[in-house]
Amino acid sequence: MARIPVPGTPVRGSKSGSAIMALFDLLGRRWAMGVVWVLSEQGPCSFSQLEAACETISPAVLNTRLKELRAAGLVVKEEGGYAVSKLGREVHASLLPLAATSRKWAALVDRPIERRSTR
């Protein structure tokens, strides 16, 4: 398992390891944000339910991401399976405005360049 990004230590994109860059490093790992998103939107899932919901994730990658996300405090293992922690719910909630902005961006880049506004 790769080293889990920790604020205050060098991470991808930041030699100082600022907290936001450490979080982005963690969430930027293949399927990490997807796992948090699925668990936030669907609620607790067993490993196989989570694997099915993520569609193309391999069991090895899912296992690694769950270990990393649990160690980082964003995911917990409960009787009903894996779930986001309180902090994981906060991360998901803070990403919702970015999701809305991403839909606006997707509509913008979908238009031919000559029709785009320069504002």
C-alpha positions in Angstrom: 0.0 0.0 0.0 1.3 3.5 -0.9 1.9 6.0 1.9 -1.3 7.8 2.9 -1.0 11.5 2.4 -0.6 13.4 5.7 -0.8 17.1 6.2 2.5 18.6 7.0 4.5 16.2 4.9 5.3 16.5 1.2 2.5 15.3 -1.0 1.7 15.5 -4.8 1.6 19.1 -5.7 2.9 20.5 -2.4 6.3 20.3 -0.8 4.9 21.7 2.5 2.0 19.3 2.6 -0.7 21.8 3.1 -3.9 20.1 4.4 -5.9 20.8 1.3 -3.2 19.4 -1.0 -2.9 16.3 1.2 -6.6 15.8 1.0 -6.6 16.3 -2.8 -3.7 13.9 -3.1 -5.7 11.2 -1.2 -8.9 11.9 -3.1 -7.0 12.1 -6.4 -6.0 8.5 -6.2 -7.7 6.2 -8.6 -11.3 5.5 -7.3 -10.8 7.2 -3.9 -13.3 10.0 -4.6 -15.6 7.5 -6.3 -15.7 5.3 -3.2 -16.4 8.2 -0.9 -19.1 9.5 -3.4 -20.8 6.1 -3.7 -20.9 5.5 0.1 -22.2 9.1 0.6 -24.9 8.8 -2.0 -26.0 5.1 -1.4 -25.2 4.6 2.3 -23.4 1.6 3.8 -22.4 -1.1 1.3 -20.7 -4.5 1.6 -17.5 -4.9 -0.3 -19.4 -6.7 -3.2 -22.1 -4.0 -3.3 -19.5 -1.3 -3.4 -17.6 -3.1 -6.1 -20.7 -3.4 -8.2 -21.6 0.3 -7.7 -18.2 1.4 -8.8 -18.6 -0.7 -11.9 -15.0 -0.9 -13.3 -13.0 -1.0 -10.1 -10.9 -4.1 -9.5 -11.1 -5.9 -6.1 -7.5 -5.1 -5.4 -7.9 -1.4 -6.0 -11.1 -1.3 -4.0 -9.4 -3.1 -1.1 -6.4 -0.6 -1.2 -8.7 2.4 -1.4 -10.8 1.2 1.5 -7.7 0.6 3.7 -6.4 4.1 2.8 -9.7 5.8 3.3 -10.3 4.0 6.6 -6.7 5.0 7.8 -7.5 8.6 6.8 -10.7 8.6 8.8 -13.1 9.1 5.9 -14.6 5.6 5.8 -15.5 3.3 8.6 -16.5 -0.4 8.7 -19.8 -1.0 10.3 -22.1 -4.0 10.8 -23.8 -3.2 7.5 -20.5 -2.8 5.6 -18.5 0.2 4.7 -19.8 3.7 5.3 -18.5 7.3 5.3 -17.5 8.7 8.6 -18.7 12.1 9.9 -15.6 13.6 8.3 -16.3 11.7 5.1 -19.8 13.2 5.0 -18.2 16.7 5.4 -15.9 16.0 2.5 -18.8 14.9 0.3 -20.8 17.9 1.3 -18.0 20.2 0.5 -17.6 18.7 -2.9 -21.3 19.1 -3.9 -20.8 22.8 -5.0 -17.8 21.6 -7.1 -20.0 18.9 -8.7 -22.5 21.7 -9.6 -19.8 23.8 -11.1 -18.5 20.7 -13.0 -21.8 20.3 -14.7 -21.7 24.0 -15.9 -18.2 23.4 -17.1 -19.2 20.2 -19.0 -22.0 22.2 -20.8 -19.5 24.9 -21.7 -16.8 22.5 -23.1 -19.5 20.6 -25.0 -20.3 23.7 -27.1 -18.3 24.5 -30.2 -15.5 27.0 -29.4 -16.9 29.8 -31.6 -20.1 29.8 -29.6 -18.4 30.1 -26.2 -18.6 33.3 -24.3 -15.2 34.9 -23.4 -16.5 36.2 -20.1 
